[in-house]
Every structure is written in structure tokens, then in C-alpha cells.
């Protein structure tokens, strides 16, 4: 997979294949930020990505802020959607999660608090095209 790249997904099964391909590039210490409007498929993409690390019980941590999973890789899965101010993330030790070089951080709605994100990260932006189509853009910062 080249960075940056854009891939048009025409179905959930195509999105799953894209997640599988991307999983081959995921390494410990990586921070992955998912960006997109409500309902574009950020959680779906994340669940499919986690499936390839033998994690099949993933739920969006909307209320818990972060879920930790241990499969083929240790994953911290964040959802910033209900966070009101950056201090809430600082209070849970967000920087400690980001500095865990043995884990991968996946953040839904990370664009809500860009000032807290590491400068080095991968952004996955999912754009609604039609009911079944999504444009998935990968950027490495």
C-alpha cells in the first residue's frame, strides 16, 4: 500500500479487504487516526482491522474512551467522540498510551483533538460517496 492513497470501496466486503491489506502495514508503536462523519464506517473498518489481529470482540469505546485488546498485537482503541475537552484525555494518560512502543493505538474521531495527537501517525479518512460507497484515504504523517 502506498501512502498517500485513495481507494473506493463499493461494499462492506471490499472495505473488509482494504482493512486486511492495511493490517499488513500495522506495526507496534503506530498511531492510527480514523476520520469521517458519523456513520461513514470508522468503527466497521476498525472491527475488521482488529479481526486480522485475532481480536473478534471489539466494541467502540464511545463511553469508556479506551478499550484494550490483546491479540496478535496489543491494541488501544480510543473513541474521542464524546470527549468535551482535551483535559479529559490528559487525565487518562493519553500520552502514556501513545508512548507504548509495544502497542498500536487506533483512534476514532481523533481529528477532534489534533493538538494531542503524535506528529507521526497514519490517518485514515473515510468519506461517504453513496449508500454503499466510501472513499478511503490513507495518509502517513
PyMOL commands that set and color helices and strands:
alter all, ss='L'
color gray80, all
select helices_A, chain A and resi 12-23+42-51+86-91+94-98+110-116
alter helices_A, ss='H'
color red, helices_A
select strands_A, chain A and resi 5-9+31-35+66-70+74-79+103-108+122-128+134-140
alter strands_A, ss='S'
color yellow, strands_A
deselect
rebuild
show_as cartoon
